[in-house]
């Protein structure tokens, strides 16, 4: 006799068989070995700028085994999208940190914090080669190692997705739906490493300068006397977002946004799938309860609760699934809005404007600002994911309220009852708001003095009809006590709704004025934008670049730029004659420089004067001649030179 299994059991068993064939968690653990080897190779190639004591004992090292920097989170603006896709490859394992199933052994409850720390360090070390191979100055080695590491990860992910595409929650194509952002990110990194290798073979890269091209253009725009003639802005730029071609987001911000979006995508899929499973279980419990009620012949009241429960489950299912879309769109909009706020706040700080910040944050501590750079990305991702769950629950409650207040009464033919209840609520709210407006109008008309000038926008803050105002204040005192109770409750509800709705907005505090320092997320945001302001201000960076460029030009160029040869193909004899003439002219105009020159005079007998005394005599004579000439004619401008070349 053939046993026929349930399709769900077949699917679960197939999924279990696939998990037995290949385990991504074990692959994550075993990836530590090549990751450590790659980090060791890149560290061996890297030379340390400062030598340590053990370098003297081991001179064969040659100052190698320096620190490999995976990512410059402050000043670097190159390879931003490559780093962004590297963060996209990390996203699946970052979400894995929220669970405990990637640990192959069980830990006691008190050690969970240590377990999360160890897991975070493990994930960081496993994905370290992707970032290190992008940032290393040894482009050829970084390209080769990055290609090998990316290919291994792509093979494992594709093999696991193709051989075992099904899952317990999303069905037949679960892994394809969930894993495609990670696979796309790995493919992009592979293409990027191939490009880096080809470019390193063809032409080595030059050293990067302090300034980027967009920063130079930003400073040029500031130095223009008249603003540039621009085309009229479109609707999107006027209403939604006006982009700035001379502003670039750092790789830290782009990577955070990409992980947040991929995390929201995964969270939305999990939310949709788990909610369907949960509502199916609730429906099964409802059917079981109904069978029990029918079998036990319970009372009529209990029998009437079954249809109401069935209706509530149906409404809740539809409301939850509908609000899933709005919650996910809201979180995506928040992610892009935070990018816009980052640019807006940073440009205000560049202009010296701090009035948009609370007064306590005008001069944050340096340690807090630097630590905020490290905290921001992780906190922003966590705030975004948790904010999605909280906002989804708030939307769900509003959807239930709307369904039971408007939709269900209309479906059940209770429109008049619904309208009467709605009318009572609206009239009550209208009376409260109307009496508040009436108080303001009475004060505006009867209890304020007239305008001092017809051009004034409002009346002065000066009382009129004081006795009538005292009577008005007395009689409205008792009503305002009653109205204050309802306004207190409304204030609390509004604060709760707005606070939960903006919980993922780390750029805006949800605390009252004066308590902003208790909002750790907002404090992190302020410290982060101040650190970026001090390190990436285009005017300051361009000024530093000018100083460095002038120093290098003075070091490399000719010491006498005024008399430099305009024709580089001119003979060396002519160039030597020009330099000697420049030296003679400088010494004639500045005879005190003779004492600072290096002389290589031939040795003379003891009877002859010493070279230093002879030099002093020559300098004194030339100084006297120069002073006599200055009495007759106007002095020529002095030429300051460095007395390094003897001519």
C-alpha positions as CSV (number, residue, x, y, z in Angstrom):
1,X,0.0,0.0,0.0
2,X,1.5,3.3,-1.1
3,X,1.8,6.1,1.5
4,X,0.6,9.5,0.2
5,X,2.2,12.4,2.0
6,X,0.8,15.8,2.5
7,X,2.4,18.4,0.1
8,X,3.4,20.6,3.0
9,X,5.3,17.7,4.6
10,X,7.0,17.0,1.3
11,X,8.0,20.6,1.0
12,X,9.4,20.7,4.5
13,X,11.3,17.4,4.1
14,X,12.7,18.6,0.8
15,X,13.8,21.8,2.5
16,X,15.4,19.8,5.3
17,X,17.2,17.6,2.8
18,X,18.6,20.7,1.1
19,X,19.8,22.1,4.4
20,X,21.6,18.8,5.0
21,X,23.4,19.0,1.7
22,X,24.9,22.5,2.2
23,X,24.9,24.8,5.2
24,X,25.5,28.5,4.6
25,X,26.1,28.9,8.3
26,X,29.0,26.4,8.2
27,X,30.3,28.0,5.1
28,X,30.3,31.3,7.0
29,X,32.4,29.8,9.7
30,X,34.8,28.1,7.3
31,X,35.3,31.3,5.4
32,X,37.3,32.6,8.3
33,X,40.3,30.7,7.1
34,X,40.7,32.3,3.6
35,X,39.6,35.6,5.1
36,X,42.5,35.5,7.6
37,X,44.9,34.4,4.9
38,X,43.9,37.3,2.6
39,X,44.2,39.8,5.4
40,X,47.7,38.4,6.2
41,X,48.8,38.7,2.6
42,X,47.6,42.3,2.3
43,X,49.2,43.2,5.7
44,X,52.5,41.7,4.5
45,X,52.5,43.9,1.5
46,X,51.6,47.0,3.5
47,X,54.6,48.9,5.0
48,X,54.3,50.7,8.3
49,X,55.2,54.4,8.4
50,X,56.4,54.2,11.9
51,X,59.0,51.6,12.8
52,X,58.7,49.7,16.1
53,X,61.2,48.1,18.4
54,X,60.9,44.6,17.0
55,X,61.9,45.9,13.5
56,X,65.4,46.2,14.8
57,X,65.5,42.6,16.0
58,X,63.9,41.4,12.8
59,X,65.3,43.6,10.0
60,X,64.1,41.0,7.4
61,X,60.6,42.2,7.8
62,X,61.4,45.6,6.3
63,X,58.7,47.4,8.2
64,X,56.0,45.2,6.7
65,X,52.8,43.8,8.3
66,X,51.1,47.1,8.6
67,X,47.4,47.8,9.4
68,X,45.1,47.0,6.5
69,X,42.3,49.6,6.4
70,X,39.1,48.0,5.0
71,X,37.1,51.3,4.6
72,X,37.8,55.0,5.0
73,X,34.6,56.1,6.6
74,X,35.5,59.8,6.9
75,X,37.4,61.3,4.0
76,X,37.3,58.9,1.1
77,X,34.8,59.4,-1.7
78,X,36.2,57.0,-4.3
79,X,34.7,53.6,-5.1
80,X,31.5,54.7,-3.3
81,X,29.2,52.3,-5.2
82,X,31.7,49.5,-5.0
83,X,31.7,49.8,-1.2
84,X,27.9,50.1,-1.4
85,X,27.6,46.8,-3.2
86,X,30.1,45.3,-0.7
87,X,27.7,46.3,2.0
88,X,24.9,44.8,0.0
89,X,26.8,41.5,0.0
90,X,27.1,41.8,3.8
91,X,23.3,42.5,4.3
92,X,22.2,38.8,4.5
93,X,24.7,38.1,7.3
94,X,23.9,41.4,9.1
95,X,20.2,40.3,9.3
96,X,21.5,36.9,10.6
97,X,23.0,38.7,13.6
98,X,19.5,39.3,15.0
99,X,19.0,35.6,15.5
100,X,21.1,32.9,17.3
101,X,21.0,30.1,14.8
102,X,24.3,30.9,13.2
103,X,26.1,29.7,16.4
104,X,26.8,26.0,16.2
105,X,26.4,25.5,20.0
106,X,24.1,26.7,22.7
107,X,25.1,29.4,25.1
108,X,23.6,30.3,28.5
109,X,21.3,33.4,28.7
110,X,23.8,35.5,30.6
111,X,26.3,35.1,27.7
112,X,24.1,36.3,24.9
113,X,25.7,39.8,24.8
114,X,29.1,38.2,24.5
115,X,27.7,35.9,21.8
116,X,26.4,38.8,19.8
117,X,29.8,40.5,20.0
118,X,31.7,37.4,18.9
119,X,29.2,36.9,16.0
120,X,29.6,40.5,14.9
121,X,33.4,40.2,14.9
122,X,33.1,36.9,13.0
123,X,30.9,38.5,10.3
124,X,33.2,41.5,10.1
125,X,36.3,39.3,9.6
126,X,34.5,37.0,7.0
127,X,33.6,40.0,4.8
128,X,36.8,41.9,5.5
129,X,38.5,40.8,2.2
130,X,35.8,42.4,0.1
131,X,36.5,45.8,1.6
132,X,40.3,45.4,2.0
133,X,40.8,44.3,-1.6
134,X,38.9,47.5,-2.7
135,X,40.9,49.9,-0.5
136,X,44.4,48.4,-0.7
137,X,47.0,50.5,-2.6
138,X,48.4,47.3,-4.1
139,X,45.8,47.1,-6.8
140,X,47.1,44.0,-8.6
141,X,47.2,41.9,-5.5
142,X,43.8,43.2,-4.3
143,X,42.3,42.5,-7.7
144,X,43.5,38.9,-7.8
145,X,42.5,38.1,-4.2
146,X,39.2,39.8,-4.6
147,X,38.4,37.8,-7.8
148,X,39.2,34.5,-6.1
149,X,37.2,35.3,-2.9
150,X,34.2,36.7,-4.9
151,X,34.1,33.7,-7.2
152,X,34.0,31.3,-4.2
153,X,31.1,33.1,-2.6
154,X,29.2,33.3,-5.9
155,X,29.6,29.6,-6.6
156,X,28.4,28.6,-3.1
157,X,25.4,31.0,-3.2
158,X,24.4,30.0,-6.8
159,X,24.8,26.3,-6.0
160,X,22.7,26.6,-2.9
161,X,20.0,28.6,-4.7
162,X,19.8,26.5,-7.8
163,X,19.9,23.1,-6.1
164,X,17.5,24.0,-3.2
165,X,15.3,26.9,-4.3
166,X,12.4,26.0,-2.1
167,X,11.7,27.0,1.5
168,X,9.2,26.5,4.3
169,X,7.7,30.0,4.2
170,X,7.8,31.4,0.6
171,X,7.4,28.1,-1.1
172,X,9.1,26.9,-4.3
173,X,11.3,29.9,-5.1
174,X,12.1,31.2,-1.6
175,X,15.9,31.3,-1.9
176,X,15.7,33.0,-5.3
177,X,13.4,35.7,-4.0
178,X,15.5,36.3,-0.8
179,X,19.1,35.8,-2.1
180,X,19.0,37.7,-5.4
181,X,20.2,41.0,-3.9
182,X,23.2,39.3,-2.4
183,X,24.1,37.5,-5.6
184,X,23.8,40.7,-7.7
185,X,26.1,42.5,-5.2
186,X,28.6,39.7,-5.4
187,X,28.5,39.7,-9.2
188,X,29.1,43.5,-9.2
189,X,32.1,43.1,-6.9
190,X,33.5,40.4,-9.2
191,X,33.2,42.8,-12.2
192,X,34.8,45.5,-10.1
193,X,37.8,43.4,-9.1
194,X,38.3,42.4,-12.7
195,X,38.3,46.0,-13.7
196,X,40.8,46.9,-10.9
197,X,43.1,44.1,-12.1
198,X,43.0,45.2,-15.7
199,X,43.6,48.8,-14.8
200,X,46.5,47.9,-12.5
201,X,48.1,45.8,-15.3
202,X,47.8,48.5,-17.9
203,X,48.6,51.6,-15.9
204,X,49.4,52.0,-12.1
205,X,47.2,54.6,-10.3
206,X,48.7,57.8,-9.1
207,X,48.4,59.0,-5.5
208,X,45.1,60.6,-4.7
209,X,45.0,64.2,-3.8
210,X,43.2,65.7,-0.8
211,X,40.4,67.3,-2.8
212,X,37.9,65.8,-5.1
213,X,36.6,67.4,-8.3
214,X,33.2,68.2,-6.9
215,X,34.7,69.9,-3.9
216,X,36.8,72.2,-6.2
217,X,33.7,73.0,-8.3
218,X,31.8,73.8,-5.1
219,X,34.4,76.3,-4.0
220,X,34.5,77.8,-7.5
221,X,30.7,78.3,-7.3
222,X,31.1,80.1,-4.0
223,X,33.8,82.4,-5.4
224,X,31.7,83.6,-8.3
225,X,30.3,87.1,-8.0
226,X,27.0,86.4,-9.7
227,X,25.1,83.2,-9.5
228,X,25.1,80.8,-12.4
229,X,22.3,81.0,-14.9
230,X,20.4,77.8,-14.4
231,X,17.5,76.3,-16.3
232,X,14.1,76.4,-14.7
233,X,13.6,73.6,-12.3
234,X,11.2,70.8,-13.0
235,X,8.4,69.6,-10.9
236,X,10.4,66.9,-9.2
237,X,13.2,69.3,-8.2
238,X,10.8,71.9,-7.0
239,X,8.6,69.6,-5.0
240,X,10.5,66.5,-4.1
241,X,14.3,66.7,-4.3
242,X,16.7,69.2,-5.8
243,X,20.0,67.5,-6.4
244,X,23.4,69.2,-6.2
245,X,26.0,68.1,-8.7
246,X,28.8,69.4,-6.5
247,X,27.8,67.3,-3.4
248,X,28.6,63.6,-3.0
249,X,27.5,61.3,-0.2
250,X,30.4,59.4,1.5
251,X,30.6,55.6,1.1
252,X,29.5,55.2,4.7
253,X,26.1,56.8,4.0
254,X,25.6,54.9,0.7
255,X,26.5,51.6,2.3
256,X,24.1,52.3,5.2
257,X,21.2,53.1,2.8
258,X,21.8,50.0,0.7
259,X,21.8,47.7,3.7
260,X,18.7,49.4,5.0
261,X,16.9,48.9,1.7
262,X,17.9,45.3,1.3
263,X,17.0,44.7,5.0
264,X,13.6,46.3,4.4
265,X,13.1,44.1,1.4
266,X,13.9,40.9,3.4
267,X,11.9,42.1,6.4
268,X,8.8,42.8,4.2
269,X,9.0,39.3,2.7
270,X,9.4,37.7,6.1
271,X,6.5,39.8,7.5
272,X,4.2,38.9,4.6
273,X,5.0,35.2,4.8
274,X,4.9,34.9,8.6
275,X,1.6,36.8,8.9
276,X,0.0,34.4,6.4
277,X,1.2,31.4,8.4
278,X,0.0,33.1,11.7
279,X,-3.5,33.9,10.3
280,X,-3.8,30.4,8.9
281,X,-3.1,28.9,12.4
282,X,-5.6,31.3,13.9
283,X,-8.2,30.2,11.4
284,X,-7.5,26.6,12.2
285,X,-8.0,27.3,15.9
286,X,-11.2,29.1,15.1
287,X,-12.5,26.0,13.2
288,X,-11.5,23.8,16.1
289,X,-13.3,26.0,18.6
290,X,-16.4,26.0,16.4
291,X,-16.4,22.2,16.2
292,X,-16.1,22.1,20.0
293,X,-19.0,24.5,20.4
294,X,-21.2,22.5,18.0
295,X,-20.2,19.2,19.7
296,X,-20.9,20.4,23.3
297,X,-24.1,22.3,22.4
298,X,-23.0,25.5,24.1
299,X,-25.2,28.5,24.7
300,X,-26.4,30.8,21.9
301,X,-24.2,33.7,23.1
302,X,-21.1,31.6,22.6
303,X,-22.3,30.5,19.2
304,X,-22.8,34.2,18.2
305,X,-19.2,34.9,19.0
306,X,-17.9,32.6,16.4
307,X,-19.1,34.7,13.4
308,X,-17.7,37.8,15.1
309,X,-14.4,36.1,15.6
310,X,-14.3,34.9,12.0
311,X,-15.1,38.5,10.8
312,X,-12.3,39.9,13.0
313,X,-9.8,37.4,11.7
314,X,-10.8,38.3,8.1
315,X,-10.6,42.1,8.7
316,X,-7.3,41.7,10.6
317,X,-5.7,39.7,7.8
318,X,-6.7,42.1,5.1
319,X,-5.7,45.1,7.3
320,X,-2.3,43.6,8.1
321,X,-1.5,42.8,4.5
322,X,-2.7,46.2,3.2
323,X,-0.6,48.1,5.8
324,X,2.5,46.0,4.9
325,X,2.7,47.9,1.7
326,X,2.3,51.3,3.3
327,X,4.7,50.5,6.1
328,X,7.4,49.4,3.7
329,X,6.9,52.4,1.4
330,X,7.1,54.7,4.5
331,X,10.4,53.1,5.6
332,X,11.8,53.4,2.1
333,X,10.8,57.0,1.9
334,X,12.4,57.6,5.3
335,X,15.7,56.1,4.0
336,X,15.9,58.5,1.1
337,X,14.6,61.4,3.2
338,X,17.5,60.9,5.7
339,X,19.9,61.2,2.8
340,X,18.3,64.5,1.9
341,X,18.5,65.7,5.5
342,X,22.1,64.7,5.7
343,X,22.9,66.9,2.7
344,X,20.8,69.8,4.0
345,X,22.3,69.7,7.5
346,X,25.8,69.4,6.2
347,X,25.5,72.4,3.8
348,X,24.0,74.5,6.6
349,X,27.0,73.7,8.8
350,X,29.3,74.6,5.9
351,X,27.6,78.0,5.9
352,X,28.1,78.4,9.6
353,X,24.4,78.0,10.4
354,X,23.7,76.1,13.6
355,X,20.3,77.6,14.5
356,X,18.5,74.5,13.3
357,X,20.1,72.5,16.1
358,X,19.4,72.7,19.8
359,X,21.7,75.0,21.7
360,X,23.2,72.1,23.7
361,X,24.5,70.6,20.4
362,X,26.2,73.6,19.0
363,X,29.6,72.5,20.2
364,X,29.6,68.7,20.7
365,X,32.5,66.9,22.4
366,X,35.2,65.6,20.0
367,X,35.1,62.1,21.5
368,X,31.4,61.9,21.0
369,X,31.6,63.1,17.4
370,X,34.3,60.6,16.5
371,X,32.5,57.7,18.2
372,X,29.3,58.7,16.4
373,X,31.0,57.9,13.1
374,X,31.4,54.3,14.2
375,X,27.9,54.0,15.7
376,X,25.8,55.7,13.0
377,X,25.6,53.0,10.3
378,X,24.7,50.2,12.7
379,X,22.2,52.3,14.6
380,X,20.6,53.6,11.5
381,X,20.1,50.1,10.1
382,X,18.6,48.9,13.4
383,X,16.4,51.9,13.7
384,X,15.1,51.4,10.1
385,X,14.2,47.7,10.6
386,X,12.7,48.2,14.0
387,X,10.9,51.3,12.9
388,X,9.3,49.4,10.1
389,X,7.8,46.9,12.6
390,X,6.6,49.6,14.9
391,X,5.1,51.8,12.1
392,X,3.5,48.7,10.6
393,X,1.7,47.9,13.9
394,X,0.5,51.6,14.2
395,X,-0.8,51.5,10.7
396,X,-2.5,48.2,11.5
397,X,-4.3,49.7,14.5
398,X,-5.5,52.7,12.4
399,X,-6.7,50.3,9.6
400,X,-8.7,48.3,12.2
401,X,-10.2,51.5,13.6
402,X,-11.1,52.7,10.1
403,X,-12.6,49.3,9.1
404,X,-14.8,49.0,12.3
405,X,-15.8,52.7,12.2
406,X,-16.6,53.2,8.5
407,X,-16.3,50.1,6.3
408,X,-18.1,47.4,8.3
409,X,-21.1,49.6,9.3
410,X,-21.7,50.4,5.6
411,X,-21.5,46.7,4.6
412,X,-23.9,45.7,7.4
413,X,-26.4,48.4,6.4
414,X,-25.9,50.5,9.6
415,X,-25.1,53.7,7.7
416,X,-27.4,55.9,9.9
417,X,-25.9,54.6,13.1
418,X,-22.4,55.2,11.8
419,X,-23.3,58.7,10.6
420,X,-24.9,59.6,13.9
421,X,-21.9,58.4,15.9
422,X,-19.6,60.1,13.5
423,X,-21.6,63.3,13.8
424,X,-21.5,63.3,17.6
425,X,-17.7,62.9,17.5
426,X,-17.2,65.6,14.9
427,X,-19.6,68.0,16.7
428,X,-17.8,67.5,20.0
429,X,-14.4,68.1,18.4
430,X,-15.7,71.1,16.4
431,X,-17.1,72.7,19.6
432,X,-13.8,72.3,21.4
433,X,-11.8,73.7,18.5
434,X,-14.4,76.4,17.9
435,X,-14.4,77.7,21.5
436,X,-10.6,77.9,21.3
437,X,-10.8,80.0,18.2
438,X,-13.6,82.1,19.7
439,X,-11.3,83.0,22.7
440,X,-8.5,84.1,20.3
441,X,-10.9,86.2,18.2
442,X,-12.4,87.9,21.3
443,X,-9.0,88.8,22.5
444,X,-8.0,90.0,19.0
445,X,-11.0,92.2,18.6
446,X,-11.8,93.6,22.1
447,X,-8.8,93.1,24.4
448,X,-5.8,94.3,22.3
449,X,-4.9,97.9,21.6
450,X,-5.0,99.2,18.0
451,X,-2.0,99.1,15.7
452,X,0.6,101.8,16.1
453,X,1.1,102.0,12.3
454,X,-1.1,100.9,9.5
455,X,1.8,98.9,8.1
456,X,2.1,96.7,11.2
457,X,1.1,93.0,10.6
458,X,-0.5,92.5,14.0
459,X,-1.6,94.5,17.0
460,X,0.9,95.2,19.8
461,X,1.0,93.0,22.9
462,X,-0.8,95.6,25.0
463,X,-4.1,95.1,26.8
464,X,-7.3,97.1,26.3
465,X,-10.5,97.0,28.3
466,X,-8.8,95.4,31.3
467,X,-11.9,95.1,33.5
468,X,-13.8,93.2,30.7
469,X,-10.7,91.0,30.1
470,X,-10.6,90.0,33.8
471,X,-14.3,89.0,33.7
472,X,-13.6,87.1,30.4
473,X,-10.7,85.3,32.0
474,X,-12.7,84.4,35.2
475,X,-15.7,82.8,33.4
476,X,-13.6,80.9,30.9
477,X,-11.4,79.5,33.7
478,X,-14.0,76.8,34.6
479,X,-14.5,75.7,31.1
480,X,-10.8,75.6,30.3
481,X,-10.4,73.1,33.2
482,X,-12.8,70.7,31.6
483,X,-11.3,71.3,28.1
484,X,-7.8,70.8,29.5
485,X,-8.6,67.2,30.5
486,X,-9.5,66.2,26.9
487,X,-6.5,68.2,25.5
488,X,-4.2,66.4,27.9
489,X,-5.4,63.0,26.7
490,X,-5.2,64.2,23.1
491,X,-1.6,65.5,23.7
492,X,-0.5,62.2,25.1
493,X,-2.0,60.2,22.2
494,X,-0.6,62.6,19.6
495,X,2.9,62.3,21.2
496,X,2.7,58.5,21.2
497,X,1.6,58.4,17.6
498,X,4.1,60.9,16.3
499,X,6.9,59.4,18.4
500,X,6.2,55.9,17.1
501,X,5.8,57.1,13.5
502,X,9.2,58.9,13.6
503,X,11.1,56.3,15.6
504,X,13.2,55.3,12.6
505,X,14.1,59.0,11.8
506,X,17.4,59.2,13.5
507,X,17.9,62.8,12.1
508,X,15.0,64.1,14.2
509,X,14.6,63.8,18.0
510,X,11.4,62.4,19.5
511,X,12.1,63.9,22.9
512,X,10.7,67.2,24.2
513,X,12.8,70.4,24.1
514,X,15.4,70.4,26.7
515,X,15.6,66.6,26.8
516,X,17.3,66.0,23.4
517,X,20.4,64.6,25.1
518,X,18.4,61.6,26.3
519,X,17.8,60.6,22.6
520,X,20.9,58.5,21.9
521,X,20.0,58.2,18.2
522,X,19.7,62.0,17.7
523,X,23.0,62.5,19.6
524,X,24.7,60.1,17.3
525,X,23.3,61.9,14.2
526,X,24.6,65.3,15.5
527,X,28.0,64.0,16.3
528,X,28.3,62.3,12.9
529,X,27.4,65.4,10.9
530,X,29.8,67.5,12.9
531,X,32.6,65.0,12.3
532,X,31.9,65.0,8.6
533,X,31.7,68.8,8.6
534,X,35.1,69.2,10.2
535,X,36.8,66.6,8.0
536,X,35.1,67.2,4.6
537,X,34.4,70.9,4.5
538,X,35.2,71.7,0.8
539,X,36.6,75.2,1.6
540,X,38.9,73.8,4.2
541,X,40.0,70.8,2.1
542,X,40.7,73.0,-0.9
543,X,42.7,75.4,1.3
544,X,44.8,72.5,2.7
545,X,45.3,71.2,-0.9
546,X,46.6,74.6,-1.9
547,X,49.1,74.6,1.0
548,X,50.3,71.1,0.1
549,X,50.6,71.9,-3.6
550,X,52.5,75.1,-3.0
551,X,54.9,73.3,-0.6
552,X,55.5,70.5,-3.2
553,X,56.0,73.1,-5.9
554,X,58.6,75.0,-3.9
555,X,60.4,71.8,-3.1
556,X,60.5,70.5,-6.7
557,X,60.6,73.6,-8.8
558,X,63.5,76.0,-9.3
559,X,64.5,78.3,-6.5
560,X,64.4,81.4,-8.7
561,X,61.1,81.2,-10.4
562,X,61.3,84.8,-11.5
563,X,64.3,83.9,-13.8
564,X,63.3,80.4,-14.7
565,X,63.9,79.4,-18.3
566,X,60.6,79.6,-20.3
567,X,62.1,77.3,-22.9
568,X,62.7,73.9,-21.5
569,X,64.8,72.8,-24.6
570,X,67.4,75.5,-24.0
571,X,70.9,74.4,-23.5
572,X,72.3,73.7,-20.0
573,X,75.0,76.3,-20.4
574,X,72.4,79.1,-20.9
575,X,70.4,77.7,-18.0
576,X,73.5,77.8,-15.7
577,X,74.3,81.3,-16.8
578,X,70.8,82.4,-15.9
579,X,71.1,80.8,-12.4
580,X,74.4,82.5,-11.9
581,X,73.0,85.9,-12.9
582,X,70.1,85.4,-10.6
583,X,72.5,84.6,-7.8
584,X,74.6,87.7,-8.5
585,X,71.6,89.9,-8.7
586,X,70.2,88.6,-5.4
587,X,73.5,89.0,-3.6
588,X,73.9,92.6,-4.9
589,X,70.4,93.5,-3.6
590,X,70.8,91.5,-0.4
591,X,74.4,91.5,0.7
592,X,73.6,90.1,4.2
593,X,72.9,86.8,2.5
594,X,76.6,86.3,1.8
595,X,77.2,85.4,5.4
596,X,74.6,82.6,5.1
597,X,76.2,81.0,2.0
598,X,78.3,77.8,2.0
599,X,81.8,78.4,0.7
600,X,84.3,75.9,-0.5
601,X,87.4,78.1,-0.7
602,X,90.9,76.5,-1.3
603,X,93.1,76.2,1.7
604,X,95.6,79.0,2.1
605,X,98.7,79.7,4.1
606,X,98.5,80.8,7.7
607,X,99.7,84.3,6.7
608,X,96.7,84.8,4.4
609,X,93.4,86.0,6.0
610,X,90.9,83.4,7.0
611,X,88.0,82.7,4.6
612,X,85.4,83.9,7.1
613,X,87.2,87.2,7.6
614,X,87.5,87.7,3.9
615,X,83.8,86.9,3.4
616,X,82.9,89.4,6.2
617,X,85.1,92.1,4.5
618,X,83.4,91.5,1.1
619,X,79.9,91.6,2.7
620,X,80.8,94.8,4.5
621,X,82.1,96.5,1.3
622,X,79.0,95.4,-0.7
623,X,76.7,96.6,2.1
624,X,78.4,100.1,2.1
625,X,78.1,100.3,-1.7
626,X,74.5,99.4,-1.6
627,X,73.7,102.0,1.1
628,X,75.5,104.7,-1.0
629,X,73.5,103.7,-4.1
630,X,70.3,103.8,-2.1
631,X,71.0,107.4,-1.1
632,X,71.0,108.4,-4.8
633,X,68.3,106.1,-6.3
634,X,65.2,104.4,-5.2
635,X,65.8,100.8,-4.0
636,X,64.7,97.9,-6.1
637,X,62.4,95.3,-4.6
638,X,64.2,92.6,-2.8
639,X,64.1,89.0,-4.0
640,X,63.9,86.4,-1.3
641,X,65.6,83.2,-2.2
642,X,66.7,80.1,-0.4
643,X,70.6,80.1,-0.2
644,X,70.8,76.4,-1.0
645,X,72.4,76.7,-4.5
646,X,75.9,78.1,-4.7
647,X,75.9,78.7,-8.4
